[in-house]
């Protein structure tokens, strides 16, 4: 069932590690798909510490009806000054297919449109579902970087 979603974007802080970890735990199919081990809470804490040192990188928790439903990690002014790049959009598995991912991307596009010309999405691994999702949202396949990274692009202006 599709929801008419308005999401709140809450910047991730070092206190968010438990919530981010829960979201990963609730996405076992994605973790299996990219062939990785489920990250530990320590892994997530380290990752959040790393991204706090990169001022262009923005990590947000996506809240819907006062509950964390997803995680979004993107970088502004990358790969060039007028572009932003999404490296991960993760919606809790049980809530996928309800319009939350689309709502998150549309809200991000609206936030970025005044200062960025382009939005990239980088799909890692053999993630055909994600590729179809980005195409459905109007992104075009740009190139593959090696066998495991596919770049998608949407003009914001
Ligand atoms: N195949 C075809 N179409 C799809 C698929 C799919 N697997 N998934 C979504 N879509 C389409 C929907 O039909 C919908 O189209 P519509 O608007 O015409 O009805 C549109 O995409 C939006 O669908 P949502 O319900 O908003 O998608 P969802 O909330 O499930 O979010 C996401 C998509 C982010 C891929 C989610 O399923 C998820 O978290 N998956 C696991 C993690 C993942 O793979 N994330 C992407 C990694 S790549 C990156 O982040 C750059």
Boltz pocket constraint, residues with backbone or C-beta under 6 A from the ligand:
constraints:
  - pocket:
      binder: B
      contacts: [[A, 27], [A, 30], [A, 86], [A, 87], [A, 88], [A, 89], [A, 90], [A, 91], [A, 92], [A, 95], [A, 96], [A, 97], [A, 98], [A, 99], [A, 100], [A, 101], [A, 102], [A, 103], [A, 121], [A, 122], [A, 123], [A, 124], [A, 127], [A, 128], [A, 129], [A, 130], [A, 132], [A, 133], [A, 136], [A, 137]]
      max_distance: 6.0
